[in-house]
Each structure stands twice: as structure tokens, then as C-alpha cells.
Amino acid sequence: MTFGWFKKKSTGDTSWGKKSKFVELEHLDVSGDPVRPELDLEWRTSFDRKIFGLQCEGETLAVVCLAFTNDVPYSVRELDLMSRVSTYENNATIAVAYTVWSLQKGAGKKIMQEVLEYAKAKGFQRVVTLSPLTPMATHYHIRNEAQLIGLNSSTQNFEYQLGK
């Protein structure tokens, strides 16, 4: 007996992986964000917040939005306030991925690997998430070897190891 949900997944064409580039995006239609479509482009790019894309041959394969804080936020409101304060005080030690989405199988994992490299290069001490309370978010982060560090009323936080 074979279960449909237990079939080995096809890896498909992953040649894009080696050719892809991690780039900062200044213009993006954020209405396509399946995680936080309510946050407009101005919010995502103010107070040193950044949007990065994984691109291959001009096509965006995945997107991650980052804010920079000195503590772990438990809500979008806290993220907003913490990133504002960290900008003014210039003391951010944590890169917070508050939305990640992928348009290509495997690109979500690749973009988080790029976030870790970016965080190390910029001297951040930690990379954490502000994720929705959904099975998809939970499975995504656990599959990518993140550890659950906070379970909140409407969000959850995962931490990725920066390594050495």
C-alpha cells in the first residue's frame, strides 16, 4: 500500500541555486506577500528595515523582509517599536525575519541561508523570526533547522544558528 502524502518528492531543476543572487529590493509589489500583506512598502523599508530577494536571470524566486532590533519581538507592533529604537540608538544585534515567501521549490531554504551569511557579514549576533502561528511556518523553520524560542498569542519565534 502506498500513501500519496508519503511519496518521495521530486527535487526538480535546481540549477537556479548556483546562479541565484541575494539582492536588496527597493521596489516590490508587497501585496503578493502571503504572510504579512498588510505591511506596505514604506513600512518595510523605513527605519533601516530591508527587503531582499533571491533572483535568477531577472526573476525573483524568494523574498525575505528583515528588521533589526536588540531584543526578540513578539508582535508586529513590538517589531516596529524595537526597530525604530534600534535605528535611533544604532544598537541592533538581532536580524528579525518577519516574512519569508518563495515562488520556487527550494528557494525559501536558500534565501534563509543567504540571510545567515548576510547577518554574519554585518556583525549581527542572532537571526530570529517573527512568524505566524501556522503549521506551514512551523514546518518551514523546523525543516530549516531553526529552534522554537517563543510561542506567543499570535506569533512564534524561531532562532537560526549563525555558526562560526
Secondary structure, DSSP 4 states (H G I P E B T S, - for coil): ---GGGSPPP----THHHH-EEEE-S---GGG-SS-TTS-HHHHHSTT-EEEEEEETTEEEEEEEEEEESS--SSHHHHHHHHHHHHHHT---EEEEEEEEESSTTHHHHHHHHHHHHHHHHT-SEEEE-EES-HHHHHHHHHTT-EEEEE-SSEEEEEE----
